[in-house]
Amino acid sequence: MWVILPLLMFMAVDALKILQIVPGFTNSHVLFNYRLAETLKFLGHDVKMWTQMEMAMLDTGNNKLPTGVTEHRIAIHFKDKLKTEGLKVFQSLMFSAGDAYDLWWTGQEFKDMRVEACAQMLDHDPKFHKFQVFAQFRAENFDLAIAHFHDLCPLAIADKIGVKKVGRVVWITHGTSIYDFAAVQLGLRTLPASVPHPLSSASFTLSFPDRVFNLLWHLSLLDFVNLPQNLLHDENEYYRSIVDEGKPDLWELSRHVPALLINGERMLDFPRPLPIHITFSGELGVKKALSKGKHLPIPAAKKVEFDEELRSILDQPSKGIIVFSLGTVSNTTNMPEQMIVSSAPFFVPGYFVQLFQKSFVEAFAKLDDYTILWRMEGKVG
């Protein structure tokens, strides 16, 4: 029963001092963690954020820090210019006819970036630096750390800060499924011949050839575009080289992590047996929270004020509004021109087949009864 306690403590105990360790890779990572911090703050907890900033992938002007939450941002500087321009590299791959090698290469580049970023964060406080961030965070005496799982470095950070001797670290993921990259260090076995690989086209009903190809995907050690499994081992080797002999390494620290919260709903994922300490967070904070035996009211919907240009679009008479956005990495501003305004053939990443389709503009034009709001990160043309 003890393993489910971290899942209940958010609503069942008095205010906790919570440290959120945030990977500032894309806007979606930061925004998801801001929303979680806002929920925790609403439940009465004291939240501070440790956010690593890298790859110039963020346009944080639209991401507002929740009221009452404080944040310390760690700037990461890569020596390799290719890694510094990581956003442009990833975006160029999103709309190209990539292959399995491109995915593998991207994963290895991302792995090196994770290890280098981890080294910079753990060595953040120079000996004679006026602002000792680790000392300041250590003085907070945090009850709990919530770490966004992309690698094992948050365990090293929590250990250095002294978050209840790392016995109070909970993993979260803003993805809607659990990848083997995360499952492997939580004791969840993967059966490569039956569990569909995220990058394969396999469904849960697999033929024999499907199982063979699915097995090959698993053997590639690549879980997702930027999550190679050898990252965990390389990062642990680095960590062992900087800590005293006899101290626990990252794999040993990970054994004390009691839970993983997946940002999704169980019914929307492939059926898979999960141990009790891995669960879907679902609608955390939507239900009425309990505090000292009293029900806290659900916060009223916030009134959003739009600027004049956007308001004029929203006020146009139509059957409804369709918002089209692919996020930070799959930035629609960088789409090839033929995907936007022509009928030329193009490739869709992940399918490896040539498709002859109308452009998005031509397709949206057929929905003349609706208002189409296309979110662009920058100017086109």
N, C-alpha and C positions, 0 to 999 in steps of 0.2 A: 504493500500500500504506500510505502514511503515515496515511491517513484512518481506518484501522481500529485504529491504535495506542491511541487513548483507550479503545476497547472492551476491550482486553486488558490495559492497564496495571494495572487493579485487582488482578489476580492474578499478574502476571508481573514486578513490580518490588518493590523494598523499600518500606518504609512511606512513604506520601506524607502531606503536610500538606494536608488537604482542607477547603475552606470550602463549606458547604451554605447556599445562599440560599433561604429558605423563605417562600412566601406563606401567611400565617396567616389564610386566609379561612374555612375550615371545619375541623372535626375531621379529616375524611378527608385533607385536604392535609397537616396536621401529622403525623398518624399514619403516612401513607405515607413521609414524609421521616424520621421517627423509625426506621422499620423499615429504610430504606435506610442510615441512619447506623449502626444496629446491625450490619448486614451488613458495612459497610466497616470498622467497628471490629473485628469478628471476623476480617476478613482482614488485620488488623495495621496499619491506617492510623490517623492522628491526625485526628479530625474535630471541627470547631467549626461551630456553626450560627448564622446570622443570620436571625432570624424576625421578620417584620413582623406586628403584631397590630392587627386592625381590625374594625369593624362589630359588635363584641360577639357574634361568631358562634361563639365557641369555648367549650366546656366542657372545659378542658384537665386537669381533675382525673383523668380516666381515661387520659390520654396521658402515660405515664411516660418521661422522658428516659432514653435508653439509658445504661447504666453506662460511665463513662469519656468521655462526650461532653459538651461544654460548650455552652451556648446563650446568646446575647444577644438579648433581645426588644426590638424597636423599637415603641413605642406610637404608633399613627396616630390623630390626632384630626381629624375632618372638621368644617368650619364649618357645613355644611348638615345639619340634624337628620335629614332624610330619609335621607341617606347614613349617618349615625351609626346609625340604626335599620335598616340594610341587611338584617339577618337577617329581621326581621319582614316587610319588604317582599317579599323573595324568597319567604318561606314562604307569604305570602298569595296569591302568584301560582301556586304549585305546585298548589293544589287549586281553582282557579277556571277558568271557561270563558274562558281567554285567547285572544287572536288574534295575528296576525303583528305588529300595531302594538305590542302589549304587549311582545313579545319584542324588537322594535327599540328601544323606549323603555328597557327594562331594560338593554340593551347600551350605550346611550349614557350612562346613569347610571353604569354600571360603568366605562366609559371615563374619565369625568371623575374618578372615584374613583382610578383607577390613576395618572393624571397627578398628582393632588394628593398621593397617597401617595408617589410617586417623588420629588416635590419635598421632602417632609418628610424622607425618608430621606437624600437627598443633602445636606440642610442640617441634619443631625442634631446636629453638633458646634458649638454656639455658641462664639464666639471665646474667652470666658473661662470656659467650662464646665470643671469639675474633671476629669470623665471624658471623655476624647477617644477615642471608640470607634473611629473610623477610624485614628487613630494606633496604637492597640493592635492592631487587626487587621493593619495594615500591617507592624508589627514581627514578626508571625508568619511572614511570608515564605511564603505558601501556594504549594504546587506546582500546585494544581488547584482550580477552583471548579465546583461542580455546582449548576446553577440550575434551579428548577422553572419551566417556561416558561408564563407567562401574559402577559407583556409583555417589553419590551426593557430595562427598568430594571436588572435584575441585571447587565447588561453595564456600565452606568454605575457601579454599586457596585463591581464587580470591578476596573474601570479605576481608580477612586479608591483602592481598597485596594492595587492594584498586583499582581494575581494573574498573574505571569509575562507582563505586558503583554497580558493578555486572550487570549493564544494558547492558554491552557489552561482554557477554559470549555467544559463539556459540558452541553447541555440535557437535561432529563428531563421526562416528563409522566406524571401518575398516571392519565390517561385511557388507554383501551385502543386508541385509534386516533390517527392524526395528522390534525389539522384544518388546513385551508388557512391559518388564522391563523398557525400555526407553520411550515407548509411554505413559505410565500411568502418568508420570510427565510432559508431554507436552500437556495433554488434549485430547489425541486421544483415543477414546473408542474402546474396543475390544468386538466383538460379539463372545463369546466362541463356539457357535454352528456352526459358519460359517467360521471363520478365522482359517486356519490350524495352529496347534501348531507346533513349530519348531522340537520338539522331537517325534511327532507322525508320522505315515506313511501316513497321510491323504493328499490327493490332494485337489484341489479346488472343485472337484465334489465329494460330500459326500453323502453316503447313511445314513439312520437313525442310524444304529449301529456305523458308522463312526463318526457321530455327537455326539453320547453319549460318545464314548471313547475320542473324541477330547475335549469335555467339561470337562471330568475327568482330562485330562492333564492340562487344564487351571486352574482347581480348586486346583491342586497340588502346585500352586504358583511357579513352577520351569519353567523358560523360556528357559534356556539352561544349559549345564553341570555345569557352575559356576555362574549362574545368578538367584538366588532366589529373589523373589519380596520382601520378608520380610527384605532383606538387607537394602532397602531404609528406612524402618521404624526404624530398629534398629540403623542405622547410625544417623538418625535424633534425636532419643532419646539421643544418646551419645552427639551430638552437643548441644542440648538444655541444657544438664547438665553442659556445660563448658562456655556458653555465658551468659551475663547478662539478667535478666528478661526484657522482652519488646523488645529485639532485634529480628529481623526476624530469623526464623529457616530455615532449608535447603529447605523445601517445599515452604516456602514463597519466598526464593531467586530464586528457580527454575521458579517461575512465570515470572521473568524478562528475562529469556533466550528466545531470539527472534527466534531462528532457530535451526534445526537439519539437518546436511548434511550426507546423507547415501552414503557410498562408493560403488556405484553400478549403474546399469542402471534400470530404471523403467520397461522396457519391459522384463527383466529377472527375475522379482519377481512376486509373486502372485498378481493379480489385487486387489487393495484395495484403497478406497477413502482416500486421505491424505489432511490435511489442507495445506494452502499455505506456512506455515512456516516449513514444513517438506518436504524435497526434496532430490533427488539423485544428488550427486556431479558430477557423470559422469566423463567427461574428463576435470576436472578443470585445467586450465593452458595450455591445448593443443592448444586451439584456440588462435589466435593473441590477445594479451592484449593491452588495451588502456592506454596510459599514456600521459597526457597533449595533447591530440588530435593526438598523433602519434602512429602508429602501431609498436609494438616491434616484432622483428623477432623471429620465433620459433627457439629455440636453436638446433644446429646441434647435431646429434647423437654422443655420446661419443665413442671414440675408446677404446676398452677393451683389455688389454694385459693379456693373459693367461700364466700360468707357463708351463714349457716344458712338464711335464707329461700330463697335460690336453690338451695341444695343439696336442700332438701325438695321443690322442684319437679322437679329433675333426677332424684331418686331414685324418682319415681312410676313404677309399672309401665306401660309403653306400648311400641308398636312402634318408636318413635323420637321425636326432638325436631325440631320445625320452628321455626326462628328467623325472625321477621318484623321487618325494619327497613329503612327507606328513607333513612337517613342524616340529616345535619344540616339541609340545606336543605328537603328533602321530609320534614319532621318530622311523623310520624304523629299527634303530639299535637294538631296544628292541622288535622287532617282535619275536614271538615264532619260534623256529627253523623249525617246520613243515610248517609254512607259507612261509618260505624262500626256503627250499631245499627239501621238501618231499611232498608226496601226501596224508598225513594223514588228517583226518577231523579236522576242526577248526571252531570257532565261529566268526562271524562278528558283532562287537558292533552295537547295535541299531536294529538288526533284530530278535534276539532271536530264530533263527532257525539254525540247523546244516547244514553246506554246505560241500560237498565233491568236492573239486576242486584241480587242480594241483597247485603246488607252483608258486610263482612269477618267480623264476629263470627258471622253466620249461616252463612257459608261454612265457617269454621273448625270450627263446631260439628258439621258433618257428618263431620269427621275425628276421630271420638271415640276411635279407637284410638291417636291420637298426642297428644303433649304439645305445645301451641302456646305458644311464648315470644315475646310481642310486646314489642319494645323501645320504650319511650316516653321522650321527653326530659323530660317534666314530668307533672304530674297532670292528669287529664281531668275536666271537669265543675266 
